[in-house]
Amino acid sequence: MDRADARSSKRSRRRLVVGTVSVTLGLLLACVAWVGVRAWLAKGELEAAVPWAMAVQSAIGEANPDAALDASTRLVDRTESAVALTGDPIWRAAEVVPVVGANLAAVRVLSEELHAVSSGAIEPLAELAGSLESSSFRPVGGAIDLEPLREAAPVAKDAARVVSASSVRVDQIDRASLIGPVADAADRLGNALEQADSLTDALASATHLLPSMLGLDGPRDYVILFQNNAELRTAGGIPGALAKIHAEAGAITLVDQVSTSAFPRGAMTSQTVPASTTQIFGTTAGQFIQNVTMDPDFSTAGALAAEFWTAQRGGTVDGVIAVDPVGMSYLLAATGPVTLANGDELTADNAVQNLLVDVYSRFPGEAAQDDYFASASGAVFSALTNGNADAGSLLRALARAGDEHRIALWSAHDDEQAVLASTTLGGLLSAQKLLGPEGYGVYLNDTTGAKMDAYLDVSVGQTATVEREDGRADVAIEVTLTSTAPADAAALLPERVTAAGYYGVPAGSIGTNITVYAPDGAFDGGVTRDGASVGYASVPLGTQVVNTAPVVLAPGESVTLTFHFISASPGEVDPVIVTTPLMTGLGAA
């Protein structure tokens, strides 16, 4: 080949290379532009979906099923468009590009999961709201029509499954590689799905359980424990009064009421109490019905209460329900005021003060106090079952009471109890275990033997630091107790409130056992009181550590106990605390 031919061939190769590079660059630019435009369009679709999601929530809250269904349909359309824009082959190919690819993949997953929840949960539930309005739960002729609930159960179950799967998938997105806006979007959707997961799971459980529990498949009998937060027990307070209700085909009737004074000491033996309960709380849960709610495991409390009832009152017990006066006040907000036998008007605003404080100064005798409690519980029950309560307000009241652990349920039927135990309605220990390795329980039990906890303020806080060589976290659970009792409480307050020192706590002082349940696998790190080490009892409960320390407060005194633990595994820990429900909400320490 001569020089001219060689130069020509070289130029041809250069032109080929340049042409190839030009075409490649052009294709890359086109792909970038394609992905960029579609990303911008997808962003617009997702942003447009937000107000429709809010509109669905608002419409359901306002009991407007037509508006909820319309908004859910528009939401599905927007999210479907976002999925189409982020799921083509060019977009998927661009996901392998370093840095940029992780963000594109995250946007695609967010679009897919938002659409999955919109089409697989929100829209079906909005359709369900059209056929199952809140008024469906209002008693008619003394009974609730349970068939709509049973028909809703499969839809609610599928919706819960979809939300749970999407929550897991969004949670698995690695935030470390994401730019700020994408990471924020992932966090916002993740938080929303976490809340939705809890709500849809509760709905699925309710529609599955309620028909049979309310007697659709045969009559049921339940014992209700009315807890008194002025004398604390782990689950909220001592059961001060009890009632038995009968449910059959959706009709609920009150068949018996009794004070706990009707259950004499020794009605049961401590042998019926689980060994773990005895180790931590002593044998009294099997000797006094007032102590069955010491154990945070409501399956234990419920079974013990059922045994107490059948031993003393006879009959069968299909389940046990616990509620406190604060929860009752929420229900009164839905039913409106009720009038008691003595002419008192009980309202959402005065129920707690009347039932937990004023009753002991107004009625000096225990029998008169018991009559007042019975009259109040009967009046509230009648208001709930007469069909006059606003159904939407009632459902919101029940949800609030459940969120604050002021309502707990146990079923004597194993299949139902298995479902209840997996929800927050299964009691405080169930709620704590649902939090996994970050869940701690702070449970309070009165040792005064009276009603001084009306003057007890409690605040709880937590810290977790990783400074150990093994990478585990040092966790500190701080519990501050403050007595707001007047300085002359011993002389000023009735003996039924102070116990007059009968159980070893000076009159006017407040005695409390603080018990902290650590999560599975955590290690004991000791207890300090105002910074100094103190003695405490420690009991291993399987792979859990359970520590208890006593406190006695004089009027006006404040004490902080810190329970120290070492996390079960290395890494950051963000402790979440479940607490005994009090007369007032907990503050931050």
Order of alpha helices (4+ residues) and beta strands (2+ residues): alpha-alpha-alpha-alpha-alpha-alpha-alpha-beta-beta-beta-alpha-alpha-beta-alpha-beta-beta-alpha-alpha-alpha-beta-alpha-alpha-beta-beta-beta-alpha-alpha-beta-beta-beta-beta-beta-beta-beta-beta
